[in-house]
């Protein structure tokens, strides 16, 4: 498979849907990736099973504030700087790039860099959706060290972080990103093809293309198209009747309420926000939680709506998509389950969850 002019829009749409409302707006990334493909040719996408076991795989993407990234035009030279630095540290050339996060803008920037460098992209990623922290990756669960983490602003400034563990790597890299303007390009969890075959979430790139293509092909039936393609569920279609957002501890937090109806029955769905949409509750019942992907689609154009762009009165559909299998395991839930984000809730599972008191579960200061 290749990422080319014919499928890059579908791929970007799939990345936006997998972001669960976070991950940064992929619009600028789509333009830049498309321009790079037009100028340098399509990007080959390699199946993990076909990887040279000794090839050096470099997961990469944006590190820092997605909001700041929307105001910055990337030069495209960041990828070359990352590749040079990683090759020097590992004393071997980088053979394959990989999105460390398939969602949002982080699904597009590695395409830009791969096109300019003439390198292939691995059909895999570390998250299968958007998560806010760098230890929330399949490679971390598999025991792969994040360090050395290489950060660059693409202007010749490079910071290398060698941390004691992956939690420390997250903390140190994020504070270092602040010194590079609040957002930067980063490479982490560098590994061989042999390790990547089992330590990553495979099929991410081709999966995003399929999701986006299914949405583009079914104009006006977007929620059903997404649910059908992913084995997901349409939770509700309606209007946003309540929205609250605030910034605290580095996250955009708050909630939104969507009201709709099924026949003569009025329904009210509350969405808990923490950069991404992390939980959905109806009449006190937890019907969906992280790590499953809770996507809010605009009913005017079928495009996903980020948590920072939810507005009172918007007509939306809420669709839940099952998480990759690694996150539904006991070990995965310890890393990315509801409790890892401060919610006193169990993972609802693909079919929904148990009833909880709305005051305790939804209205508490989480």
C-alpha positions in Angstrom: 0.0 0.0 0.0 1.0 3.6 -0.5 -0.2 6.9 0.9 -0.8 9.1 -2.1 -3.0 11.9 -3.5 -5.9 9.5 -3.9 -6.1 8.3 -0.2 -4.4 11.0 1.9 -7.8 12.8 2.6 -9.4 9.5 3.7 -6.4 8.8 5.9 -6.5 12.2 7.5 -10.2 11.8 8.2 -9.6 8.4 9.8 -6.8 10.0 12.0 -9.3 12.7 13.1 -11.9 10.1 14.1 -9.4 8.0 16.1 -8.4 11.1 18.1 -11.5 10.9 20.4 -11.7 14.7 20.3 -8.0 15.3 21.1 -4.7 14.8 19.2 -4.6 18.2 17.5 -6.4 19.4 14.4 -5.0 17.4 11.4 -6.1 20.0 8.8 -2.6 21.7 8.6 -0.9 18.3 8.7 -3.1 17.1 5.8 -2.1 20.1 3.6 1.6 19.7 4.4 1.6 15.9 3.9 -0.3 16.3 0.6 2.2 18.9 -0.6 5.1 16.6 0.4 3.6 13.7 -1.5 3.0 15.9 -4.6 6.6 17.0 -4.5 8.4 13.8 -3.5 6.1 11.0 -4.4 3.9 8.5 -2.5 4.9 7.1 0.8 5.2 3.2 0.9 3.4 1.6 3.9 5.1 -1.5 5.2 3.2 -4.3 7.0 4.9 -5.2 10.3 5.2 -8.9 9.2 7.4 -7.8 6.2 9.8 -5.7 8.3 13.5 -6.5 8.2 14.1 -7.8 11.8 17.2 -5.6 12.0 15.8 -2.4 10.5 15.7 0.5 12.9 12.1 1.8 13.4 11.7 5.4 14.5 8.3 6.3 16.1 7.9 10.0 15.8 5.4 12.9 15.9 4.5 16.1 17.8 5.4 16.5 21.5 3.9 19.4 23.4 0.8 21.5 23.1 -1.5 20.7 20.1 -3.0 24.2 20.5 0.4 25.8 20.0 1.0 23.5 17.1 -2.1 24.9 15.3 -0.4 28.3 15.2 3.0 27.0 14.0 3.9 26.2 10.3 6.2 23.2 10.4 9.2 23.5 8.1 9.3 19.8 7.2 13.0 19.7 8.1 12.2 18.3 11.6 12.1 14.7 10.4 15.6 14.9 8.8 17.0 16.3 12.1 15.4 13.5 14.1 16.7 10.8 11.7 20.2 12.2 11.9 20.2 12.4 15.6 18.7 8.9 16.2 21.1 7.3 13.7 24.0 8.9 15.5 22.8 7.7 18.9 22.1 4.2 17.6 25.1 4.0 15.3 22.8 2.6 12.5 20.6 4.3 9.9 16.9 4.7 10.4 15.1 2.4 8.0 11.4 3.0 8.7 9.3 5.8 10.3 6.3 5.1 12.4 3.5 7.3 13.9 3.8 7.0 17.7 0.2 8.1 17.7 -2.1 7.5 14.8 -4.6 10.1 15.8 -5.0 13.8 14.8 -2.0 15.7 13.5 0.4 13.0 14.8 -0.9 10.7 12.1 0.1 13.2 9.4 3.5 14.7 10.4 5.4 11.4 9.9 3.9 11.1 6.4 5.3 14.6 5.7 8.7 13.5 6.9 8.7 10.1 5.3 7.9 11.7 1.9 10.7 14.2 2.1 13.2 11.6 3.3 12.2 8.9 0.9 11.5 6.5 3.8 8.6 4.0 4.2 6.0 4.3 7.0 5.2 1.3 9.2 1.6 0.2 9.2 1.4 0.5 13.0 1.5 2.9 15.8 1.8 3.0 19.6 -1.7 4.1 20.7 -4.4 3.2 18.2 -6.1 6.5 19.2 -5.1 9.6 21.1 -3.7 9.7 24.6 -2.1 12.7 26.3 1.0 11.1 27.8 4.0 9.3 26.2 4.0 6.3 28.5 0.4 5.5 27.3 1.8 3.5 24.4 1.8 -0.2 23.5 5.6 -0.2 23.5 5.5 0.8 27.2 3.3 -2.1 28.0 5.7 -4.4 26.0 8.6 -3.1 28.1 10.4 -1.1 25.4 12.2 2.0 26.8 11.2 5.4 25.5 14.7 6.7 25.9 16.6 8.2 24.4 14.0 10.7 23.4 15.1 13.2 20.7 13.4 16.5 20.5 13.9 19.2 17.8 12.4 22.5 16.7 13.7 21.9 13.1 16.0 24.9 13.4 19.1 23.1 14.5 18.2 22.9 18.2 18.2 19.3 19.5 17.6 18.0 23.0 18.3 14.3 23.9 16.5 13.0 27.0 17.9 9.9 28.7 15.5 9.0 31.5 15.5 6.4 34.2 12.1 5.1 33.1 9.3 5.9 30.8 7.3 8.0 33.3 10.4 10.1 33.8 10.9 10.3 30.1 7.3 11.7 29.7 7.9 14.4 32.4 11.4 15.4 31.2 10.5 15.5 27.5 7.4 17.6 28.2 9.3 20.2 30.2 12.0 20.2 27.5 9.4 20.8 24.8 8.4 24.0 26.6 11.9 25.4 26.0 11.5 24.7 22.3 8.5 26.9 22.0 5.8 24.8 23.7 5.7 22.2 20.9 8.3 20.3 18.9 9.0 17.2 16.9 10.1 14.1 18.8 11.3 10.6 18.3 11.0 7.9 21.1 10.7 4.2 21.6 13.2 3.6 18.8 13.4 -0.2 18.2 14.3 -2.9 15.8 11.9 -4.4 13.3 12.0 -7.6 15.3 10.7 -5.8 18.4 8.2 -3.7 16.4 6.4 -6.8 15.1 5.0 -7.6 18.6 5.3 -4.3 20.6 3.2 -2.1 18.4 -0.5 -1.8 17.4 -0.4 -3.1 13.9 -2.7 -2.2 11.0 -3.1 1.4 12.2 -2.4 3.2 8.9 -4.5 1.0 6.7 -7.2 1.0 9.3 -7.4 4.8 9.3 -7.6 4.8 5.5 -10.5 2.3 5.6 -12.4 4.3 8.3 -12.0 7.6 6.4 -12.9 6.0 3.1 -16.1 4.5 4.6 -17.1 7.9 5.9 -16.5 9.7 2.6 -18.4 7.0 0.7 -21.6 7.4 2.8 -22.6 11.0 2.7 -25.3 11.8 5.2 -25.0 8.4 6.9 -21.8 9.1 8.7 -22.5 7.7 12.2 -23.8 4.4 10.8 -20.8 4.2 8.4 -18.4 4.6 11.3 -20.2 2.1 13.5 -20.4 -0.4 10.7 -16.8 -0.1 9.7 -15.4 -0.4 13.2 -17.9 -2.7 15.0 -18.8 0.3 17.1 -22.1 1.7 18.4 -24.1 4.9 17.8 -24.9 6.2 21.3 -27.0 9.2 20.4 -27.8 11.8 17.8 -28.9 15.2 19.1 -27.9 18.7 20.1 -25.3 20.0 22.6 -27.4 21.6 25.3 -24.6 22.2 27.9 -20.9 22.7 27.6 -18.3 23.5 30.3 -14.5 23.7 29.7 -11.6 24.9 31.8 -7.8 24.3 31.8 -6.1 22.7 34.7 -2.9 20.7 35.2 -2.1 20.8 31.5 -5.4 19.4 30.3 -8.6 20.9 28.9 -11.2 19.5 31.2 -15.0 19.8 31.5 -18.2 18.1 30.2 -20.7 18.4 27.5 -24.4 17.3 27.4 -26.0 16.0 24.2 -29.8 15.7 24.2 -31.8 13.7 21.6 -34.6 11.3 21.4 -35.4 7.7 20.5 -39.1 7.6 19.4 -41.0 9.5 22.1 -38.3 9.0 24.7 -36.0 11.9 25.5 -32.4 11.0 26.1 -29.6 12.9 27.8 -25.9 11.9 27.4 -23.2 13.4 29.4 -19.6 13.4 28.0 -16.6 13.8 30.4 -13.8 15.7 28.8 -10.1 15.6 29.6 -8.4 16.6 26.3 -10.2 13.7 24.8 -13.8 12.4 25.5 -13.1 9.8 28.2 -16.6 8.7 29.4 -20.2 8.8 28.4 -23.0 8.5 30.9 -26.8 8.3 30.4 -29.2 8.6 33.4 -26.4 7.6 35.8 -25.3 4.6 33.7 -21.8 4.5 32.3 -22.3 3.5 28.7 -18.8 4.0 27.4 -15.3 4.8 28.8 -11.7 5.1 27.8 -9.8 3.3 26.3 -12.7 2.8 23.8 -12.8 5.7 21.4 -15.7 8.1 21.9 -16.0 10.2 18.8 -18.3 13.2 18.4 -19.3 13.8 14.7 -20.9 16.9 13.4 -24.2 16.0 11.6 -23.8 18.9 9.1 -20.7 17.5 7.4 -19.8 14.2 9.2 -16.5 15.5 10.4 -15.3 14.8 14.0 -15.5 17.7 16.4 -12.5 18.2 18.8 -13.3 18.8 22.5 -12.0 22.4 22.2 -14.5 23.1 19.4 -17.7 21.7 20.9 -20.3 24.4 21.0 -23.8 25.0 22.4 -26.5 24.1 19.9 -24.3 21.9 17.6 -26.0 18.9 16.1 -23.8 15.9 16.7 -23.7 12.2 16.9 -21.8 10.3 19.5 -20.2 7.0 18.3 -18.1 4.6 20.4 -15.4 2.5 18.7 -13.8 -0.5 20.4 -10.2 0.1 21.6 -7.3 -2.0 20.3 -7.0 -5.3 22.2 -3.9 -4.3 24.1 -5.8 -1.6 26.0 -8.6 -3.9 27.0 -6.1 -6.2 28.8 -5.6 -6.0 32.5 -2.1 -4.5 32.0 -3.4 -2.1 29.4 -6.2 -0.9 31.6 -3.7 0.0 34.3 -2.1 2.4 31.9 -5.0 3.9 30.1 -8.2 2.8 31.9 -10.6 5.3 33.5 -8.8 5.3 36.8 -5.5 6.3 35.2 -7.2 9.6 34.3 -8.7 10.1 37.8 -12.2 8.7 37.3 -13.5 6.3 39.9 -15.0 4.1 37.2 -14.4 0.6 35.8 -13.9 0.2 32.1 -17.4 -0.1 30.6 -16.3 -2.5 27.8 -17.6 -2.6 24.3 -21.2 -3.3 25.4 -21.5 -0.6 28.0 -21.2 -0.6 31.8 -22.8 -0.9 35.2 -25.0 1.8 36.7 -23.3 4.5 38.8 -24.7 7.3 40.8 -24.5 10.4 38.5 -23.5 12.7 41.4 -20.6 10.4 42.3 -19.5 9.5 38.9 -20.2 12.5 36.7 -20.6 15.6 38.9 -17.6 15.0 41.2 -14.6 17.3 40.7 -12.5 14.9 38.7 
